[in-house]
Amino acid sequence: MANDVDMSGWSELLHSSSKLLEQAAPSVQFPPLQRNLDQLEALTKKLKAKTLRTEAPTQSIAATRLLAREGINAEQLARDLKSFELKTTFEDVFPAEATTVEEYLQQIHEMAMVSAVQEAQKDNLKNFNDYMMKVLENDWKKEKRDFLQSLSRISTLPRTNISDSSPLRGRQGQIASLTYNPQISSGPSSVEPLALANRPIVEKKAAAYGEVVKNLTSARERGLPFKPATAFKCALESLGLNASGGKSVGIQKIWHLLSSLMGEDSAVQHNVSKKMSLVIGARRHLEWGHEKYIMETIQAHPAQAALGGAVGNLQRIRAFLRIRLRDYGVLDFDAVDARRQPPIDTTWQQIYFCMRTGYYNEAREISQQSRMSHQFAPLLTEWISTGGMVSAEMAAVASEECEKMFRLGDRGGRPTYDKKKLLLYTIISGSRRQIDRFLREFPTLFSTIEDFLWFQLSAVRESPDRSSVVLSEGLAPYTLDDLQAYLNKFESSHYTKNGKDPLVYPYVLLLSIQLLPAVLYLSKDMGDEGYNVDAVHMAIVLADYGVLSEGTWVGQKFGVMDAFAEASSIIRQYGSFYLRHGDLLMSLEYYVQAAAAVGGGQLSWSGRGNIDQQRQRSSMLKQLLTELLSRDGGIDILLGPRGTGEEGQLGRFLTDEKTRQQFLLEAARQYQDAGLYDKGVGSGRDKGWTGKARLLGLFFQEMRSWRCSNITLRSGNMQICPVVRHFLPQERENVLAQQIVLRQLEAVLSIHKLARLGNHLDAIKEVAKLPFLPLDPRMPDFAMDIFQNLSHHVQACVPDLLKVALHCLDNVKDTDGSLRALRAKIANFLASNLNQNWPRDLYDKVARSL
């Protein structure tokens, strides 16, 4: 049955095809062909074999199909590509218009001149670098030789191990020492630099920094200018240590940042607060680093930079942009004919990189000259002139412009460097809302943390006064607290890459004006590099400038005195290590800095700190000096050979005689109350006095042979202390008053002796040191009558003393103007005391001297 159905189907198909064949008319274009079934089967198999190419990939089949659709023979194209070769032609080198001989020669001439200039510039740069390197090497050798020779004379701590509980326990706690072995010091001097070179980094740093601390203390005593951060940086550089060791941030970079924060490398702006001054200093440091990066980039790509002989700031920025935007085409400042090929507009790029590098004047000039940034020019001018503190009106205008650009959105095909315009307006606005939105929209715009922090620091504004009108959300300023809160969201390991770059975190803390946390972080044990030693001396710098209160503590706010006290504690602990190992002089230097830290730093030396800080400084200084007196050798160092304190170190820091005497009385009373008198002085046969007992004995020996209220103080009677203990307060004051008078007369007599011996310069120095006469050129003139509390015996010696001083001044050459200042002091002193009826020849001598 099924066979019958199939046969009927084939019959119908044959009948239909026969009918179609009869209906089709023969055509010239398509002649009739007759094929039987076997032939059709063979042809279909052949066609199938051509189309089924299992070895060809899908991409190849798609490409062949595409070429076939366009009328291209793929096989012919493949054969042609096998013999394809690129060759330069005349048109590739010269434009088609240059068809004449003159134009051809002109092209050749220009190419030859450009090539000659570039080659000459390259040779000059190489020769200059070679010469400068040679000069630097010679200078370095000389400085290193001088430095090592100076170190050979320094005697500091012996090498020892420090307690693990100390904050300076780096390298198992080894602290600095330049005390040479006797075998080494007695040998040739050439061995000493070798011994120094073999010392650990911690000891090298401690020795170099110790000399800077001495110079700092000396400068602050005399009221001379001194830049401690720069001095510490130079001391570190003189050691010749590896600057960064392959890390992105080295300790020298941090010292440079500290110098910029303190404003030591730039003029101080007086119209901004201390906190904003620190922000500006951090921003300038980042600008200095970017300028260095630009110069390195230009030197690495001299051909692309095409700097030529121009060395201006704007030319450097444009050379940098030629390298940075080399894939974008012709830049606007290089375009010869803008009609032939529209150049790339780099106005906002130039303004941004000029500001990023600190070239503010060039940024302002570009904004004023370009029509693209004409509206931005007044905003930028005010931002530059006010140090970033633009008015509320200007900030509102910039914020409104940011809103407009955000509403436009990121248009298709918009160049990425157009974002610089939005970035610049965001900086001028200083709006917290605009900054947060900008960072959300472009989270990957900043390639380095330096660029990111520069943007943030440039936008930071002063915190608004709480008593002022509440600002709207859109006008709320971006403050330093906002920046610190954002940075503190991340752990320290995020910045240090899990310890691979350990100094990045304290670097970020200092850039965000978190000063004390940075010092505390560095004071931890961080290996053999001696960062804990750096931390101590950074604390000295920050305390000296009195800026510790401007930074914030991680996680909470602390008071002013707490920050200063913390820094003082770090400095004091460091100085105590020198004290425990016998170097009292070096310990004294750090103790004085620790006392100055709680007193407000540099202001405490001149007495300009507040009352509370001065009280704190005086209390700590006396406490630390008392601790030094208790050590063996402390009395000789502090009180001097005569035991008065004037010739010793005590006179440096307690210049007033009455203050020194009061300090010695308090120290003696403390030792006596502690029972140390009975141990040391109570026994007349005990010749091995301890330091405390010796101080007590020495003090009362200075008072021997004096009579007061029918009581005789005799040095032979070793039971003298119990007698003095029962003195009435008035009797003690009388004894001290008589002692002061005799000391003053003794000082006058010593000046006369020096003058008679011809030691005029020494006599002048002693005159300036007299505490009872206002003749110190460094001190202001006294408005009060000094003779109210001066003994009549001393008053009678004043005229002859002034004559001797004038005689010495006439016999000494004035090299620095200090003698002229002393003459002026004497003249002012005489003018203020015309009622004293002094000899006429004294006034004539002063007039001739002037």
MILUM-869116 format. One record per residue (C-alpha): residue in three letters; z negated, y negated, x. Coordinates in steps of 0.5 Angstrom, whole numbers, plus 500, padded with zeros to 3 digits. Layout:
# residues N
ALAZYX...
# end
This chain:
# residues 850
MET500500500ALA498495506ASN505497509ASP509495503VAL505488503ASP507487510MET514489509SER514484503GLY511478508TRP516479513SER522479508GLU520473505LEU519470512LEU526472514HIS529470508SER526463509SER528462516SER535464514LYS535459509LEU533453513LEU538455518GLU543454513GLN541448511ALA540445519ALA546441521PRO548442528SER546436533VAL549434539GLN542433542PHE539439540PRO544445540PRO543451536LEU539457540GLN539464538ARG533468541ASN531475539LEU523477538ASP523480545GLN526474548LEU521469544GLU515474547ALA517473554LEU518466553THR511465550LYS508469556LYS511465561LEU509458558LYS502461557ALA502463565LYS504456566THR498452562LEU492457564ARG490455571THR483457571GLU482455579ALA483448577PRO477444575THR476440569GLN476433573SER483435576ILE486437569ALA484431566ALA487427572THR493430572ARG493429564LEU492422565LEU497421570ALA502425566ARG501420560GLU503414565GLY509417567ILE507419574ASN508426578ALA501428580GLU505433585GLN509428588LEU503423589ALA499428592ARG504429597ASP505422599LEU497421600LYS497426605SER502421610PHE498415607GLU496410613LEU493403613LYS497398617THR495391618THR501386616PHE503379618GLU501377611ASP494380612VAL492375617PHE496369615PRO497366608ALA504367606GLU505359606ALA505359614THR512360615THR514355620VAL513355627GLU508349627GLU503352622TYR503359625LEU501355632GLN496351628GLN493357625ILE493360632HIS490354635GLU484354630MET483361631ALA482361639MET478355638VAL473358633SER473364637ALA471360644VAL466356640GLN463363638GLU463366645ALA460360648GLN455360643LYS453367644ASP453366651ASN448360651LEU443363646LYS443369651ASN442365657PHE437360653ASN433367651ASP433369658TYR430363661MET425362656MET423369657LYS422368664VAL418362663LEU414365658GLU412371663ASN411366669ASP406362664TRP403369662LYS402371669LYS398365670GLU394365664LYS392372665ARG390371672ASP386365670PHE383368664LEU381374668GLN378370674SER374366669LEU371373666SER369375673ARG364370673ILE361372666SER355376665THR354379658LEU351385655PRO351392658ARG355397655THR350401650ASN350404643ILE348400637SER344403631ASP348406625SER345402620SER348396623PRO354392620LEU357392627ARG357400628GLY365400630ARG366405635GLN360409635GLY357402635GLN359400642ILE358392643ALA361388648SER359387656LEU362384662THR356385666TYR360389672ASN357394676PRO354392682GLN359396686ILE364393683SER362386683SER361386691GLY367389692PRO374385692SER376381687SER382385685VAL378390683GLU375386677PRO381385673LEU382392673ALA375394671LEU377389665ALA383392663ASN380399663ARG375396658PRO375398650ILE378393645VAL371392642GLU368389649LYS375385651LYS374382644ALA367380644ALA367377651ALA373373649TYR370371643GLY363369646GLU366364650VAL369361644VAL363361641LYS360357647ASN365352646LEU364351639THR357350640SER358345645ALA363341641ARG359341635GLU353338639ARG357332642GLY360331636LEU367332639PRO373335635PHE374343635LYS379348632PRO375354632ALA380359628THR385356633ALA381358639PHE379365637LYS387366635CYS388364642ALA383368645LEU385374642GLU392373644SER390372651LEU388379651GLY395381651LEU393386645ASN399389641ALA400384636SER401389630GLY401396632GLY407397628LYS403395622SER406390617VAL399386618GLY396385625ILE389381626GLN393376630LYS397374623ILE390374620TRP387369625HIS393365624LEU392365616LEU385363617SER387357622SER392355616LEU387356611MET382351615GLY388346615GLU388346623ASP395346624SER397341619ALA395334616VAL389334611GLN390332604HIS385328602ASN387327594VAL385335593SER379339592LYS377343597LYS379349593MET386347592SER386345600LEU385352601VAL390354596ILE395350600GLY393352606ALA395359604ARG401357601ARG403354608HIS402360612LEU406364607GLU412359608TRP411359616GLY412367615HIS418366611GLU421361616LYS420366622TYR423371617ILE429367616MET430366624GLU430373625THR435374620ILE440369623GLN439372630ALA440379627HIS447377624PRO450371628ALA457372626GLN455372618ALA450366619ALA456362622LEU450357624GLY454354630GLY451348633ALA447345627VAL440346628GLY437343621ASN433346616LEU438346611GLN443349616ARG438354617ILE438356609ARG445356608ALA446360614PHE441365611LEU444365604ARG451367608ILE448373610ARG444374603LEU450373599ARG455375603ASP458380597TYR458375592GLY464371595VAL465364597LEU459360597ASP460352594PHE457349601ASP463353605ALA469352600VAL475348602ASP479348596ALA475349590ARG481349585ARG484355589GLN478360588PRO472357584PRO466358589ILE459361588ASP454355586THR448356590THR444350588TRP438354585GLN438359591GLN438353596ILE432349593TYR428356592PHE429358599CYS428351602MET421351598ARG419358600THR420356607GLY416349607TYR422345607TYR420340602ASN424334603GLU431338604ALA429341597ARG428335594GLU435332597ILE439338594SER436337587GLN438330587GLN445331590SER447336585ARG449335578MET446342576SER439340578HIS439333576GLN434334571PHE429338576ALA429333581PRO423328578LEU419334577LEU420337584THR419330587GLU412330583TRP410337585ILE411335592SER408329593THR402331589GLY401338593GLY403342586MET398338582VAL403335577SER401331571ALA400334564GLU407331562MET411334567ALA408340566ALA410340559VAL417338560ALA418344565SER414349560GLU419347555GLU425348559CYS422355561GLU422356553LYS429354552MET431359558PHE427365555ARG431364548LEU437364551GLY436371554ASP439375559ARG446373558GLY452379560GLY454378567ARG449373569PRO448372576THR441375578TYR440369583ASP440364576LYS433367575LYS431362581LYS432356576LEU427359571LEU422361577LEU422354579TYR421351573THR415356572ILE412354578ILE412346576SER409348569GLY403352572SER402355565ARG399361565ARG403363559GLN410362562ILE407366569ASP405372565ARG412372561PHE416371567LEU412377571ARG414381565GLU421379564PHE422380572PRO417385574THR422387580LEU424380582PHE419380588SER421385594THR415383598ILE407382596GLU408375600ASP414373596PHE409375590LEU403371592TRP407365594PHE410364587GLN403365584LEU399360589SER405355588ALA403355581VAL396355581ARG392349578GLU385346578SER381349573PRO380345567ASP374341566ARG370344560SER368338557SER375336556VAL379337550VAL381344549LEU388346551SER393350547GLU395357549GLY402354552LEU399349556ALA393353559PRO394352567TYR394358571THR388358576LEU385361582ASP381365578ASP387368574LEU390370580GLN384373583ALA382377577TYR390380577LEU389382584ASN382385583LYS385390578PHE388394584GLU383398589SER384397596SER388403597HIS393400593TYR394395598THR393399605LYS397405602ASN391409603GLY389407610LYS396407613ASP396399613PRO388397613LEU389390614VAL393388608TYR387388603PRO383383607TYR390379608VAL391379601LEU383377599LEU384371604LEU391369601SER387369594ILE381365597GLN376371597LEU373369603LEU367373604PRO369379601ALA375379606VAL369378612LEU365384609TYR371389608LEU373387616SER365388618LYS366396616ASP367401621MET375401621GLY376405628ASP377403635GLU380396634GLY374392633TYR375389627ASN368388626VAL367383631ASP373379628ALA369379622VAL363376625HIS367370628MET371369622ALA364368618ILE363363624VAL369359622LEU368360615ALA361357615ASP363352620TYR368349615GLY363350609VAL368353605LEU364360603SER362357597GLU369356595GLY371364595THR368369590TRP365375590VAL368381588GLY366383581GLN361377580LYS359370582PHE354368587GLY351361588VAL352357594MET346359599ASP347366597ALA354366600PHE352362606ALA346366607GLU350373607ALA355370613SER349367617SER346374616ILE352377619ILE352373625ARG344373626GLN345381626TYR351380631GLY347376636SER340380635PHE344386639TYR345381645LEU337379645ARG335387645HIS339388651GLY337382655ASP342377654LEU338371651LEU343366653MET349369649SER344371643LEU342364643GLU349361642TYR350366636TYR343364633VAL344357633GLN351359629ALA347363624ALA342357623ALA348352622ALA351357617VAL345356612GLY345349613GLY353348611GLY356349618GLN359343621LEU356338617SER349340619TRP350338626SER351331624GLY345331619ARG350330613GLY349336609ASN344336603ILE337336603ASP336344602GLN341346607GLN338342612ARG331345610GLN334352611ARG337350617SER331347621SER327353618MET332359621LEU333355627LYS325355629GLN324362626LEU330364631LEU328360637THR321363636GLU324370636LEU327368643LEU321365646SER317372645ARG322375649ASP321376657GLY325370660GLY325366653ILE320361656ASP324359662ILE331359658LEU328355652LEU323350656GLY326349663PRO322349669ARG317344667GLY316347661THR317341656GLY323343653GLU327337655GLU331341661GLY331347657GLN335350652LEU330348647GLY332340648ARG339342646PHE337343639LEU331340638THR332333641ASP326329638GLU320330643LYS315330637THR319336633ARG319340640GLN312339640GLN311341633PHE315347634LEU311349640LEU304348636GLU307352631ALA309358635ALA303358639ARG299358633GLN303364630TYR302368637GLN294366636ASP294368629ALA297375631GLY292376636LEU296376642TYR292371645ASP286376646LYS291381649GLY294376654VAL290370656GLY283372654SER282376660GLY282371667ARG284377671ASP290379667LYS296376671GLY301380667TRP302376661THR306378656GLY312373653LYS307371647ALA301370651ARG305366657LEU307361652LEU300360649GLY297359656LEU303355659PHE302350653PHE295349654GLN296348661GLU301342660MET295339656ARG290340662SER286334665TRP287330659ARG280328656CYS280327648SER273326644ASN269327651ILE272334651THR275336658LEU281341658ARG281345664SER286350667GLY281354670ASN277355664MET281361660GLN277360654ILE280354653CYS284356646PRO278357642VAL275350644VAL282347642ARG282352635HIS276347633PHE279341634LEU279336629PRO286334626GLN286327629GLU284329636ARG290334636GLU294328634ASN291323639VAL292329645LEU299329643ALA300322643GLN297321650GLN302327652ILE308323649VAL306317653LEU306320659ARG312324658GLN316318657LEU313314663GLU315320667ALA322320665VAL322312666LEU320314673SER325319674ILE331314673HIS328309678LYS328315683LEU335317682ALA337310682ARG334309689LEU337315692GLY344313689ASN345318684HIS347313679LEU351318674ASP345322674ALA341316672ILE346314667LYS345321664GLU338320664VAL338313660ALA342316655LYS338322654LEU331317653PRO329319646PHE325313645LEU331308646PRO337308642LEU342308648ASP346315646PRO353313645ARG354318640MET348316636PRO348310631ASP344304632PHE337304629ALA336298624MET329299625ASP324296630ILE323302635PHE317298638GLN313299632ASN311306635LEU312305642SER306305647HIS305298650HIS305301657VAL312304656GLN315297653ALA313294659CYS318298663VAL324297658PRO326291662ASP326294669LEU329300666LEU335296663LYS336293669VAL337299673ALA342302668LEU346296668HIS346297676CYS348304675LEU354302671ASP357297675ASN357303681VAL360308677LYS367308675ASP369309667THR374315666ASP373316659GLY370310655SER363313655LEU360308660ARG363302656ALA360305650LEU353305653ARG354298656ALA355296648LYS349300646ILE345296651ALA348289649ASN346291642PHE339293643LEU338286647ALA341283641SER336286636ASN330285640LEU331277642ASN324276640GLN321280646ASN321275651TRP324279656PRO327276663ARG333271663ASP336274668LEU336281664TYR341277659ASP345274664LYS346281667VAL348284661ALA353278660ARG356279666SER357286665LEU361285659
# end
